[in-house]
Amino acid sequence: MSNNLIIINAHIVTPQGRTARKGEAMNELLNIPCGTVRVTDGIITYVGENRISHEKPGYKVLDARGNVLLPGFVDSHTHLVFGGFRPDEFIWRLNGDSYMSIMERGGGIINTVRATWEASFEELKHKAEWFLDTMSRMGVTTVEGKSGYGLDRDTELKQLSVMQAINECPDRKVDIATTFLGAHALPEEYKGRSDAYIDFLINEMLPMIHQKQLAENCDIFCEKGVFTVEQSRKLLK
């Protein structure tokens, strides 16, 4: 399948410049009522007015007249692979309960961890694919997907393996940048021994994940009552 594409007659709306935008600068948009986008070998090589030749051998030409063309959205923080749902906690949050107080009541991360332990690989994969299909229809093309709902070796690997399997599908619509978040909370068996859990992640989990190429990034929940700044530095260095 060719990765060469020319989109013509599109109403293009895109941020100006080549750097990230924040604050008021996010309103600085390039508006081209009748524009062209050229993709060569899967890379966007031209965005602008309809001034380039559309008669280019080896390129598929798509007429987008009457449509708006936007950059794909990137969701930089998702927990894509997990078991169960926590609708009751949504009400608690609306009532002003803090995240830590919900965790102390047995909710939050640990609640989802238990459901993820029980879910099969296929169940987790099917659910994640449904999320990605929904996000794709809303314009999302890339997500960061965190693990962190296993807090043990097998379930963390299961979560990461689900994302790896989806990424390897040739017809996937959304790319996943995988993140190992084994330090999402402290497992019950390590209660009072958070340093030992960090050592377990460093000495056992990280080498295994690296060997299997299951993650691109590593993360930790640095928060009072969870993991300290010093522990975060130790894991991430």
C-alpha positions as CSV (number, residue, x, y, z in Angstrom):
1,M,0.0,0.0,0.0
2,S,1.4,3.4,-1.0
3,N,2.2,5.9,1.7
4,N,2.1,8.8,-0.9
5,L,-1.0,11.0,-0.8
6,I,-2.1,14.4,-2.0
7,I,-5.3,15.9,-0.4
8,I,-6.6,18.8,-2.4
9,N,-9.4,21.5,-2.0
10,A,-9.5,21.1,1.8
11,H,-10.3,23.8,4.3
12,I,-7.2,23.5,6.4
13,V,-7.1,24.7,10.0
14,T,-3.8,24.1,11.9
15,P,-1.6,25.8,14.5
16,Q,0.9,28.3,13.0
17,G,4.7,27.6,13.2
18,R,6.7,24.6,14.1
19,T,6.8,24.7,17.9
20,A,4.3,23.8,20.6
21,R,1.6,26.4,21.5
22,K,0.2,27.2,24.9
23,G,-2.0,29.9,26.5
24,E,-3.1,32.6,24.1
25,A,-0.8,31.3,21.4
26,M,-3.1,28.4,21.0
27,N,-5.5,30.8,19.1
28,E,-2.8,31.5,16.5
29,L,-4.2,29.3,13.7
30,L,-3.4,29.0,10.0
31,N,-6.6,29.1,8.1
32,I,-6.5,28.0,4.4
33,P,-9.9,27.9,2.8
34,C,-8.7,25.9,-0.2
35,G,-5.5,24.1,0.6
36,T,-3.4,21.0,-0.2
37,V,-1.5,18.6,2.0
38,R,1.1,16.3,0.5
39,V,2.3,13.1,2.2
40,T,5.4,11.4,0.9
41,D,6.5,8.0,2.3
42,G,4.1,8.6,5.2
43,I,5.6,12.0,6.1
44,I,3.7,15.3,5.6
45,T,5.9,17.3,3.2
46,Y,3.6,20.2,2.2
47,V,0.8,22.1,3.8
48,G,-0.4,25.2,2.0
49,E,-2.4,26.7,-0.9
50,N,-3.4,24.7,-3.9
51,R,-0.2,25.6,-5.7
52,I,1.6,22.3,-6.2
53,S,1.0,19.9,-9.0
54,H,-1.7,17.2,-8.3
55,E,-0.5,15.2,-11.3
56,K,2.3,13.3,-9.5
57,P,3.0,9.6,-10.4
58,G,2.7,7.2,-7.5
59,Y,0.4,9.4,-5.4
60,K,-3.2,8.8,-4.5
61,V,-5.2,12.1,-4.9
62,L,-8.1,12.8,-2.5
63,D,-10.5,15.7,-3.1
64,A,-11.6,17.0,0.3
65,R,-13.8,19.7,-1.1
66,G,-16.5,20.7,1.5
67,N,-14.5,19.2,4.4
68,V,-12.2,20.7,7.1
69,L,-8.8,19.2,7.6
70,L,-7.2,19.3,11.0
71,P,-4.0,17.9,12.6
72,G,-4.5,14.6,14.5
73,F,-5.0,15.1,18.2
74,V,-2.5,13.6,20.6
75,D,-3.8,12.4,24.0
76,S,-0.8,12.5,26.2
77,H,-2.2,10.8,29.3
78,T,-4.5,7.7,29.1
79,H,-5.0,4.6,31.1
80,L,-6.1,2.6,28.1
81,V,-6.0,-1.0,29.4
82,F,-7.9,-1.8,32.5
83,G,-10.7,-4.0,33.9
84,G,-14.0,-2.9,35.4
85,F,-15.4,0.6,35.8
86,R,-15.8,3.0,38.8
87,P,-19.0,5.0,38.2
88,D,-19.7,5.4,41.9
89,E,-16.5,7.2,42.5
90,F,-17.5,9.9,39.9
91,I,-20.3,10.9,42.4
92,W,-17.8,11.0,45.2
93,R,-15.5,13.3,43.2
94,L,-18.5,15.6,42.4
95,N,-19.2,15.7,46.1
96,G,-15.7,17.1,46.7
97,D,-13.9,13.9,48.0
98,S,-10.2,13.9,47.4
99,Y,-8.5,11.3,45.3
100,M,-6.5,10.1,48.3
101,S,-9.6,9.8,50.5
102,I,-11.3,7.7,47.8
103,M,-8.2,5.4,47.8
104,E,-8.4,5.1,51.6
105,R,-12.0,3.9,51.3
106,G,-10.9,1.0,49.0
107,G,-11.6,2.8,45.8
108,G,-9.4,4.4,43.2
109,I,-6.5,2.6,41.7
110,I,-6.7,-0.5,43.9
111,N,-10.4,-1.1,42.9
112,T,-9.4,-1.2,39.2
113,V,-6.3,-3.3,40.0
114,R,-8.5,-6.1,41.3
115,A,-10.7,-6.0,38.2
116,T,-7.6,-6.0,35.9
117,W,-6.2,-9.0,37.7
118,E,-9.4,-10.9,36.8
119,A,-9.7,-9.8,33.2
120,S,-8.3,-11.9,30.4
121,F,-5.9,-10.7,27.7
122,E,-8.6,-10.8,25.1
123,E,-11.1,-8.9,27.3
124,L,-8.6,-6.1,27.9
125,K,-7.6,-6.0,24.3
126,H,-11.3,-5.8,23.1
127,K,-12.1,-3.0,25.6
128,A,-9.0,-1.0,24.6
129,E,-9.7,-1.3,20.9
130,W,-13.2,0.0,21.6
131,F,-11.8,3.0,23.3
132,L,-9.4,3.6,20.5
133,D,-12.1,3.4,17.8
134,T,-14.1,6.0,19.7
135,M,-11.1,8.3,20.1
136,S,-10.3,7.9,16.4
137,R,-13.7,9.1,15.4
138,M,-13.1,12.2,17.5
139,G,-9.8,13.0,15.7
140,V,-7.3,11.4,18.0
141,T,-4.4,9.7,16.1
142,T,-1.9,9.1,19.0
143,V,-2.2,8.3,22.7
144,E,0.1,7.6,25.5
145,G,-1.1,4.4,27.2
146,K,0.0,3.7,30.8
147,S,0.0,0.4,32.6
148,G,-0.3,0.6,36.4
149,Y,-3.4,-1.4,37.0
150,G,-1.5,-4.6,37.8
151,L,1.0,-3.7,40.5
152,D,2.4,-7.2,40.0
153,R,4.6,-8.8,37.4
154,D,2.1,-10.8,35.4
155,T,-0.6,-8.2,35.2
156,E,1.7,-5.3,34.4
157,L,3.2,-7.4,31.6
158,K,-0.4,-8.3,30.4
159,Q,-1.4,-4.7,30.1
160,L,1.8,-3.7,28.2
161,S,1.4,-6.8,26.0
162,V,-2.1,-5.8,25.1
163,M,-0.9,-2.4,23.9
164,Q,2.0,-4.0,22.0
165,A,-0.4,-6.3,20.2
166,I,-2.7,-3.4,19.2
167,N,0.3,-1.4,18.0
168,E,1.4,-4.4,15.8
169,C,-2.0,-4.5,14.0
170,P,-1.5,-3.2,10.4
171,D,-5.0,-1.7,10.3
172,R,-4.8,0.2,13.6
173,K,-6.1,3.8,13.5
174,V,-4.4,5.1,16.6
175,D,-0.7,4.8,17.6
176,I,0.1,4.0,21.2
177,A,3.2,5.3,23.0
178,T,3.4,2.8,25.9
179,T,4.4,3.8,29.4
180,F,5.2,1.4,32.3
181,L,3.5,2.7,35.4
182,G,4.2,-0.1,37.8
183,A,4.7,2.6,40.5
184,H,1.0,3.7,40.3
185,A,0.2,2.7,43.9
186,L,1.8,0.5,46.6
187,P,0.6,-3.2,46.5
188,E,-0.9,-4.5,49.7
189,E,1.9,-7.0,50.1
190,Y,4.4,-4.2,50.1
191,K,2.6,-2.0,52.7
192,G,5.1,-0.2,54.8
193,R,7.9,-1.3,52.4
194,S,7.7,1.1,49.5
195,D,11.5,1.2,49.1
196,A,11.5,-2.6,48.6
197,Y,8.7,-2.2,45.9
198,I,10.8,0.4,44.0
199,D,13.8,-2.0,44.1
200,F,11.5,-4.8,42.7
201,L,10.5,-2.5,39.8
202,I,14.1,-1.5,39.1
203,N,15.7,-4.9,39.5
204,E,13.1,-7.3,38.1
205,M,10.4,-5.4,36.1
206,L,12.4,-2.9,34.1
207,P,14.9,-5.4,32.7
208,M,12.1,-7.7,31.7
209,I,10.2,-4.9,30.0
210,H,13.3,-3.7,28.2
211,Q,14.1,-7.2,27.0
212,K,10.6,-7.7,25.6
213,Q,10.4,-4.1,24.3
214,L,7.1,-3.6,25.9
215,A,7.4,0.1,26.8
216,E,8.9,3.3,25.5
217,N,8.5,5.3,28.8
218,C,8.5,4.9,32.5
219,D,6.3,6.8,35.0
220,I,5.6,7.0,38.7
221,F,2.8,8.5,40.9
222,C,4.8,11.0,43.0
223,E,2.3,12.0,45.7
224,K,2.2,12.3,49.4
225,G,1.1,9.0,50.8
226,V,2.2,7.1,47.6
227,F,5.8,7.6,46.4
228,T,8.3,10.2,47.4
229,V,10.4,12.5,45.2
230,E,13.5,10.5,46.2
231,Q,11.9,7.2,45.2
232,S,10.7,8.8,41.9
233,R,14.3,10.0,41.1
234,K,15.6,6.5,41.9
235,L,13.2,4.8,39.5
236,L,13.4,7.2,36.7
237,K,17.1,7.9,36.6
